[in-house]
Amino acid sequence: MPVAVAIAMTMTFGWMLGPGCPHRGDGASRDKTQWDRVATKKKYFLAVVSPWDKGVVNPLGDAIKAVPAHRRGAAIDLGTGIGNGVPMLARGFGRVVAIDYAPKMVAAARKRHGHFPNVTFAVADMRKLARYRNRFDVAVAVNSVLLPSSRDVTRMLQEAFHTLKPGGTLFGVFPSLESEAYIAMLTFEREHRNLNNEQRAWARTERIIDSGRIDFIRGTVGRSAVQQKFYFRFELIRRLRLAGFRDIQVGKVVYPWRLLDDPQARAFRGNPGFWDWFVSARRPAAAKTSPTPYQYPKRPDQRALISAP
Ligand SMILES: C[S@@+](CC[C@H](N)C(=O)[O-])C[C@H]1O[C@@H](n2cnc3c(N)ncnc32)[C@H](O)[C@@H]1O
């Protein structure tokens, strides 16, 4: 996928895979159905380039370990999927709620991890989390903020913010748009080396990458019915700030090249892997920086434009 994303140029399920893929969807019900289709461990790891796969450098474990004792009361896993993050959260927090809007995902997560007595599973949409407000020390969203509509992304980030108690922390993994450009660059270099002809190398790169599926303005990857949101780093920081978060830190989840769905990817070995963004962001202890849910601020916070982790 990120969505989180081996640019799965060949698609097992008829949609585009990428780091963090198949993160996608253009509408609520259709997405749920698509996700439901991969709600077994085997299908899931075939379809998704996942931060939970072997050989992936994922900072989430260390981040969870570093949560102080007084912030280990409750955690929520937003878009839990088949529950890959549940064991870590169940061991680290007093209570855990794991939600997903795809019922078969929730059923699969419950089947795999229902033996943890401190975990509750629920079907719920990250755009509507009123019942979970102000309850959690930590919220986790691993490649689940994927809906391509800007309004949906805004809602999901605001809702994640409001699930947190003041002072609580969001740990998130988000598909990286820069990573798509990076893979395209390495692909061009390889093709240029092989063909020794720039024009033909660009043409082949565009074909391999299927460049028409990447929209760098909207920040979406995929074709009409199966698009998913990818993020520029600056965009992610800005969106998190506008949702009310502060103390935003951005790192990377780094994938090994064998997870890229390109048979020639071994040519990329020796270069740093492709990546998703890893984010830690805090809900301030003073609640006043939170904008009204679902509203863009009338006067945007100028600091959002210059924020750096
Ligand atoms: C790529 S999977 C990631 C699952 C899990 N977090 C993991 O890392 O293995 C994305 C999950 O997000 C869920 N999802 C996407 N949009 C959602 C929404 N609006 N509300 C709840 N779940 C959502 C999907 O159903 C899917 O299970």
The ligand as a Tripos MOL2 file, in Angstrom:
@<TRIPOS>MOLECULE
LIG
   27    29     1     0     0
SMALL
NO_CHARGES

@<TRIPOS>ATOM
      1 C1         -4.1820   -1.2860    4.1980 C.3       1 LIG1
      2 S1         -5.3340   -1.8330    5.3560 S.3       1 LIG1
      3 C2         -4.4210   -1.6060    6.8460 C.3       1 LIG1
      4 C3         -4.9240   -2.4630    7.9440 C.3       1 LIG1
      5 C4         -4.0880   -2.4260    9.2210 C.3       1 LIG1
      6 N1         -4.0590   -1.0980    9.7890 N.3       1 LIG1
      7 C5         -2.6970   -2.9530    8.9480 C.2       1 LIG1
      8 O1         -1.7590   -2.1670    9.0310 O.co2     1 LIG1
      9 O2         -2.5440   -4.1420    8.6900 O.co2     1 LIG1
     10 C6         -6.4890   -0.4830    5.4370 C.3       1 LIG1
     11 C7         -7.6790   -0.7600    6.3260 C.3       1 LIG1
     12 O3         -8.3290    0.4830    6.5780 O.3       1 LIG1
     13 C8         -9.7120    0.2730    6.5560 C.3       1 LIG1
     14 N2        -10.3630    1.5510    6.2720 N.ar      1 LIG1
     15 C9        -10.1980    2.3570    5.1930 C.ar      1 LIG1
     16 N3        -11.0060    3.4340    5.2890 N.ar      1 LIG1
     17 C10       -11.6810    3.3100    6.4570 C.ar      1 LIG1
     18 C11       -12.6580    4.0980    7.1100 C.ar      1 LIG1
     19 N4        -13.1480    5.2230    6.5690 N.pl3     1 LIG1
     20 N5        -13.1310    3.6840    8.3040 N.ar      1 LIG1
     21 C12       -12.6720    2.5230    8.8670 C.ar      1 LIG1
     22 N6        -11.7740    1.7180    8.2760 N.ar      1 LIG1
     23 C13       -11.2630    2.1220    7.0930 C.ar      1 LIG1
     24 C14        -9.9110   -0.7640    5.4500 C.3       1 LIG1
     25 O4        -11.1480   -1.4190    5.5550 O.3       1 LIG1
     26 C15        -8.7130   -1.6670    5.6740 C.3       1 LIG1
     27 O5         -9.0220   -2.7230    6.5390 O.3       1 LIG1
@<TRIPOS>BOND
     1     1     2 1
     2     2     3 1
     3     2    10 1
     4     3     4 1
     5     4     5 1
     6     5     6 1
     7     5     7 1
     8     7     8 2
     9     7     9 1
    10    10    11 1
    11    11    12 1
    12    11    26 1
    13    12    13 1
    14    13    14 1
    15    13    24 1
    16    14    15 ar
    17    14    23 ar
    18    15    16 ar
    19    16    17 ar
    20    17    18 ar
    21    17    23 ar
    22    18    19 1
    23    18    20 ar
    24    20    21 ar
    25    21    22 ar
    26    22    23 ar
    27    24    25 1
    28    24    26 1
    29    26    27 1
@<TRIPOS>SUBSTRUCTURE
     1 LIG1         1 GROUP 0 **** ****
